[in-house]
Amino acid sequence: MFVLFALLVGQLAYLQIINGSSFSEVVNSSSSTTVEGTVPRGMIYDSEGRVMVSNKANKAITYTKNESVTSAQMEKVATVLATYINADTSSLTKRQELDYYLANKQNLKRVNKQLTKAQLKLGATKLYKLELKAAKKIMPSLSSKQKTAAAIYYKMNSASEFSTVYLKETGVTSTEVAQVGEHLSSMPGVNLGTDWTNSYPNGKSMLSIIGSVSTSKQGLPEDSLSAYLTEGYSRNDRVGTSYLQKQYEDVLKGSKSQTKVTVNSNNSVTSAVQQYAGSAGENLNLTLDSKFQGQVADIVKKYYQSAVSSGAASLSDGAYAVVMNPSTGAVLAMTGYKHNFKKNTITENALGTINQTFVMGSVVKPAMVLGALEDGVITTSNSSLPDVPIYLKGTPVKKSWYNIGAYSSLTADHALEISSNIYMMRLAMREGNAKYEANSYLTMDNDIFSKMRRHFGEFGLGIKTGIDLPGEVTGLEGATHNSYGALAVGSALDLSYGNYDAYTTMQLADYVSTVANDGYRMRPYLVQSITDSSKSSKSKSVLSTTQPEVLGKIGATQADVNLVKQGMWMTVHGSDSNRTVSALNDLNPGVAAKSGTAQTFAHSDPTDSSSPLVETTTISLVAFAPAKNPQIAVALVIPNLTSLRGLGTRRWRTTLLSRITSCTTLRKIAAIRAHKRRLTARQLHNIGHARQDDG
């Protein structure tokens, strides 16, 4: 007896003295908990301070699920609440109706009478399946009010303990608020609250970039549910599901309010004390001017729609454009339109500038020349190469677009001016230490592809730019070896003048920006700054500002870059009648540019991947202005056109560039905003007709 009493005293000492405080915390936590409430998401402004996304407060009916509340108790509350409010029952399932029916004690008794004693002794999961099966046979059709109650019960039953869910958050009337408020005491857990939804005061023109937010009904996306739950989200929380809303979810979501709820032994709430009022999400201030963005989108839409209507774009995937500040990487506009082949209509697809890749053509030639200068295969003082076509055994002659024999030799800048394919292929042969005899053989070093792609990658071609948007792709590389396992030397020549690998329009813009700013590759970005959620715009404090980020510096010298810039200037302003972008030569201030035309292929029936491939043409253009002090860089691409001359696409392409660079808000949005600098150039105007011939 003495030993037993000694053990009892020891155990009491262990419980009360040694671990008394920890066990007290466990007891307290079971009788009180913290309930979180929603707060407004952060707002989104364009570069001129226009509100693109704000928050609208909506009346809401909420439910906080108490600890150990029973199904019968929730069914009773749902049935009472259904007499005061209407609820959407369009998506109510038969299973949800059965769950509501079985939650009623009397109904459950009727169902259990249909089961045997042995079945009633089964485990809870197996028994409930039998009850559902039996209920299907005897449950009468539910009235409209009962269906409303069933929809409410489903939301209540889906909530986790001490979480708050919306029973109705849209279309709550003043009458419903009054009636529910008057009878709250008879509906434990039900309360009146506020729901926040996005609104768009200045229209939804930028929605394809801003993105969307899930509804409380949709809740957390299934593909990332576990990750969100780990971060403390509730299943019915709204989250950004695309574009900027998704990328900056941590910034925009805010901090939920916290209320300490105390529950008595009967599981009834005895007190609710707010400990933290919550904080609205922080605001995003974009680099985009919504007015300019809309103008660029309208321009691309107008011209691409004309191509679709005429049939010239019957196999075309879309049309895309990006405008950047080459000094900072700030994206001034990004737009795109995707071709719906089945309906023959076009829809907005700005994200296509980062997730759609195309073989771009001759626009990559400046990068090829700079790579060769960097490797020393040519120099600024000695860049002359013979302009003689390449004759490979068993393949068509590889030449430029102009007549064979028009030039005996070309310098690098002259080759860019007239867009010589031969010159670029000759550079590739020098890079690859080629051994060549016309119509006999051509061999090159095995690393020729990696060497050229390394140089292209210095400009951002074929790699992710790092823009602050989800879903960016790297690009698409062609095969380095043919079907026999031999080095695809012919394809290496095609790569040299842009007719092999595929890139995104954003990569194209990043590339021309790198040339424009003398070899510094900048990370493109859309969010200029993040500010707090103060109601007064004057008192808003800047929490962070995006600083221009240099991703890399090309290995070429300033003299090398100047030579290439000269070639791009001559492309527009040179004296050779074969220059390829002469249509822009009357612009003031002067623009430097490079156009591209790629021989591409598309399925004759775009909706059927097994249909035969037919030849198409992809046209592109890169440019920067003013040429001596670039403040904007532009990239355009229109892939897989089936007709060029009838449509006048050369003129179309340069007209697109002119219209974009002459938008009325350009001098505002093309400034380096971090330093409050403005453009001094007057608008670009008066576009002439472009040549039909182009490299």
Beta strands, then each sheet from edge to edge (+ up, - down):
strand 1: 32-37
strand 2: 44-45
strand 3: 51-64
strand 4: 164-168
strand 5: 190-199
strand 6: 257-263
strand 7: 269-276
strand 8: 283-286
strand 9: 318-324
strand 10: 331-340
strand 11: 345-348
strand 12: 385-386
strand 13: 409-410
strand 14: 435-437
strand 15: 441-443
strand 16: 520-522
strand 17: 527-531
strand 18: 542-545
strand 19: 550-553
strand 20: 592-603
strand 21: 613-625
strand 22: 632-641
sheet 1: 1+ 6- 7+
sheet 2: 4+ 3- 2+ 8+ 17- 18+
sheet 3: 4+ 3- 5+
sheet 4: 11+ 10- 9+ 22- 21+ 20-
sheet 5: 12+ 13-
sheet 6: 14+ 15-
sheet 7: 16+ 19-
end
